[in-house]
């Protein structure tokens, strides 16, 4: 059975097989979570990302982890929030589903997610946690290599939102 948990912490310091990067469509180093991951991994990460040809919103790509504790980085491009009128929940769910499928396809045992799209992309955290927890819980019902799926929260407020949603969705 897959353990699903939420913790407050720094995603770049997670001891898991892969961390998920809230990336931009060019997979270039950016700000926020993306910038922190690229800084911690080193320049080789961006070099590999530039060979991938980008990534559409709602999909994911995998690279090596380089200077990170995690062996891999799964890059996913979340939707920019436009009030929920431009398919944002479906695209956000796709981020989680594609990331989980990539992790399982590479036989990874542990995966850590940030709160995708809730930073500069403006997705409301309470709505984003509903989508994230639902997607992860649905995936975890299927057999896969994943033993631990972790939501890594930057703030105590985000952690409280994830803990509440994990309890609500049982």
Backbone torsions as a table, in degrees:
resi	resn	phi	psi	omega
1	UNK	NA	138.8	-178.5
2	UNK	-82.5	129.6	175.5
3	UNK	-87.3	130.3	176.8
4	UNK	-115.6	127.2	-176.2
5	UNK	-141.6	161.6	174.1
6	UNK	-125.5	136.4	179.6
7	UNK	-137.4	156.0	171.4
8	UNK	-94.8	130.7	-179.3
9	UNK	172.9	-169.3	-179.1
10	UNK	-103.3	115.3	-176.4
11	UNK	-61.1	-27.4	-178.7
12	UNK	-72.1	-13.0	-177.9
13	UNK	-107.9	11.2	-179.1
14	UNK	-76.0	133.9	177.3
15	UNK	-93.7	80.1	180.0
16	UNK	-134.8	168.2	179.1
17	UNK	-67.5	-35.3	179.1
18	UNK	-148.1	147.0	169.9
19	UNK	-113.5	152.6	178.6
20	UNK	-99.3	134.3	178.4
21	UNK	-102.0	126.4	172.4
22	UNK	-78.9	89.3	-167.9
23	UNK	-93.9	169.9	169.6
24	UNK	-98.7	165.1	-172.6
25	UNK	-64.6	-21.2	176.6
26	UNK	-84.4	-9.1	-175.4
27	UNK	60.1	27.5	178.6
28	UNK	-88.4	156.4	174.8
29	UNK	-59.6	136.6	-179.1
30	UNK	-134.8	-145.7	178.9
31	UNK	-103.4	-177.8	174.7
32	UNK	59.9	-140.5	-179.5
33	UNK	-56.8	-44.9	-178.2
34	UNK	-58.6	-47.0	179.3
35	UNK	-63.6	-41.0	179.6
36	UNK	-63.8	-41.6	179.5
37	UNK	-65.9	-45.9	179.2
38	UNK	-63.0	-41.2	178.6
39	UNK	-61.6	-45.3	-177.3
40	UNK	-71.1	-33.8	-177.5
41	UNK	-77.2	-31.8	-177.9
42	UNK	99.4	171.8	-172.9
43	UNK	-65.1	-21.0	-180.0
44	UNK	-63.1	-30.9	179.8
45	UNK	-62.6	-48.2	180.0
46	UNK	-65.7	-35.8	177.7
47	UNK	-59.8	-44.8	178.7
48	UNK	-68.0	-41.0	179.2
49	UNK	-57.7	-37.6	-177.9
50	UNK	-68.1	-15.5	178.0
51	UNK	-87.0	-7.0	-172.6
52	UNK	-90.8	-11.7	178.0
53	UNK	75.0	25.1	177.8
54	UNK	81.4	-172.0	-178.0
55	UNK	-156.6	127.5	177.8
56	UNK	-70.5	156.0	176.0
57	UNK	-57.1	134.1	178.5
58	UNK	89.5	-5.4	178.9
59	UNK	-110.5	-177.2	-177.0
60	UNK	-148.8	155.0	176.6
61	UNK	-135.8	154.4	-178.4
62	UNK	-120.0	142.5	175.5
63	UNK	-135.1	176.5	171.1
64	UNK	-71.0	163.6	-179.9
65	UNK	-92.5	-16.7	179.2
66	UNK	52.6	-115.5	-174.4
67	UNK	-78.2	2.1	179.4
68	UNK	-83.1	162.8	172.1
69	UNK	-67.3	-34.6	178.4
70	UNK	-72.1	140.2	179.6
71	UNK	-73.4	-23.9	-176.3
72	UNK	-135.8	156.8	169.0
73	UNK	-122.7	129.0	173.0
74	UNK	-104.0	118.6	-176.4
75	UNK	-97.8	126.4	177.6
76	UNK	-133.4	145.5	-176.2
77	UNK	-107.8	108.4	179.2
78	UNK	-80.5	163.2	179.1
79	UNK	-78.3	150.0	169.3
80	UNK	-79.5	135.9	-178.7
81	UNK	-74.9	124.6	176.2
82	UNK	-124.4	38.0	179.7
83	UNK	81.4	9.6	178.8
84	UNK	84.6	10.4	-174.6
85	UNK	-95.8	-4.6	-175.6
86	UNK	-122.3	44.6	174.3
87	UNK	66.9	21.4	-175.9
88	UNK	-56.4	-45.7	-179.2
89	UNK	-61.7	-39.2	179.1
90	UNK	-66.4	-43.5	179.1
91	UNK	-65.4	-41.1	179.1
92	UNK	-65.3	-43.0	177.5
93	UNK	-58.8	-40.2	177.7
94	UNK	-58.5	-36.7	177.3
95	UNK	-57.0	-48.3	-179.0
96	UNK	-68.7	-45.6	-178.2
97	UNK	-62.8	-45.9	-179.9
98	UNK	-65.7	-39.3	178.7
99	UNK	-64.2	-44.1	179.5
100	UNK	-64.2	-42.1	179.5
101	UNK	-64.9	-40.6	176.9
102	UNK	-62.5	-44.7	179.6
103	UNK	-60.5	-47.5	-179.7
104	UNK	-66.4	-38.6	178.5
105	UNK	-63.1	-26.7	176.6
106	UNK	-96.1	11.0	176.7
107	UNK	59.3	33.3	179.0
108	UNK	-77.5	151.0	-178.0
109	UNK	-103.1	-22.1	-177.2
110	UNK	-142.4	143.0	-174.1
111	UNK	-144.9	137.3	179.0
112	UNK	-121.6	130.0	179.0
113	UNK	-108.0	142.7	164.5
114	UNK	-86.4	-179.1	175.2
115	UNK	-83.7	86.7	-173.8
116	UNK	-59.4	133.9	175.3
117	UNK	73.3	1.7	-175.3
118	UNK	-90.1	-5.9	178.2
119	UNK	-88.6	-117.7	-176.5
120	UNK	-61.4	-23.1	179.4
121	UNK	-77.4	-11.4	168.2
122	UNK	76.5	13.6	179.4
123	UNK	-70.7	126.9	-179.3
124	UNK	-60.8	130.7	-173.8
125	UNK	-58.4	-39.8	-178.0
126	UNK	-65.0	-37.7	177.9
127	UNK	-74.5	-38.2	179.9
128	UNK	-65.1	-38.0	-179.6
129	UNK	-66.5	-34.4	177.7
130	UNK	-60.6	-46.7	-179.8
131	UNK	-65.4	-47.1	-176.6
132	UNK	-61.0	-50.6	-177.0
133	UNK	-65.8	-41.0	178.4
134	UNK	-61.0	-46.7	-179.5
135	UNK	-62.4	-44.1	-178.8
136	UNK	-68.1	-44.1	179.0
137	UNK	-61.4	-42.2	178.6
138	UNK	-62.1	-45.9	179.5
139	UNK	-62.4	-41.0	-175.0
140	UNK	-67.1	-15.4	177.4
141	UNK	-74.8	-17.2	179.7
142	UNK	-93.6	150.3	174.7
143	UNK	-66.5	136.5	175.2
144	UNK	-159.7	175.4	178.3
145	UNK	-74.0	-18.9	-174.2
146	UNK	-69.4	124.0	178.4
147	UNK	-104.2	-29.4	-179.4
148	UNK	-134.6	127.6	172.0
149	UNK	-123.4	120.9	-172.4
150	UNK	-119.8	133.9	170.1
151	UNK	-96.0	118.5	-179.1
152	UNK	-102.4	116.6	-173.8
153	UNK	-103.6	138.5	-178.9
154	UNK	-76.8	-34.2	-176.0
155	UNK	-124.5	162.8	176.7
156	UNK	-64.1	-35.0	178.9
157	UNK	-64.7	-45.5	177.9
158	UNK	-61.6	-42.1	178.0
159	UNK	-59.2	-44.0	179.1
160	UNK	-61.5	-39.7	177.4
161	UNK	-62.8	-44.7	179.0
162	UNK	-66.5	-43.2	179.3
163	UNK	-61.6	-41.8	178.9
164	UNK	-63.3	-45.8	-178.8
165	UNK	-67.6	-36.9	175.9
166	UNK	-61.9	-39.4	178.9
167	UNK	-69.4	-43.3	-178.9
168	UNK	-62.5	-43.7	-177.5
169	UNK	-85.5	0.4	174.7
170	UNK	56.0	NA	NA
